[in-house]
Amino acid sequence: MSLPAFLQMGRFTVFIWSAYGFAAIVVVWNIVQPLIQRRKVWERLRRNLDDGEEEIHEETE
């Protein structure tokens, strides 16, 4: 099978390439989403830690 024949897949071209595109979007989303969540969690933890340190310093003074 040649590359042009592979890319043209007859009457199923739209279905097959849209399925490949959708699968690629899902894979990228499954990689990016945890990275975004991880950054948000670290920011929240850092903010809470900073707030907690300020409260401790205020109580001891």
ChimeraX attribute file (.defattr): number of C-alpha atoms within 10 A of each C-alpha:
attribute: neighborCount
match mode: 1-to-1
recipient: residues
	/A:1	5
	/A:2	6
	/A:3	7
	/A:4	8
	/A:5	9
	/A:6	10
	/A:7	11
	/A:8	13
	/A:9	13
	/A:10	9
	/A:11	8
	/A:12	9
	/A:13	13
	/A:14	12
	/A:15	11
	/A:16	14
	/A:17	14
	/A:18	11
	/A:19	12
	/A:20	12
	/A:21	12
	/A:22	12
	/A:23	12
	/A:24	12
	/A:25	12
	/A:26	12
	/A:27	11
	/A:28	11
	/A:29	12
	/A:30	11
	/A:31	11
	/A:32	11
	/A:33	10
	/A:34	11
	/A:35	12
	/A:36	10
	/A:37	11
	/A:38	11
	/A:39	11
	/A:40	12
	/A:41	12
	/A:42	11
	/A:43	12
	/A:44	12
	/A:45	12
	/A:46	12
	/A:47	11
	/A:48	12
	/A:49	11
	/A:50	11
	/A:51	11
	/A:52	11
	/A:53	10
	/A:54	11
	/A:55	10
	/A:56	10
	/A:57	9
	/A:58	8
	/A:59	7
	/A:60	6
	/A:61	5
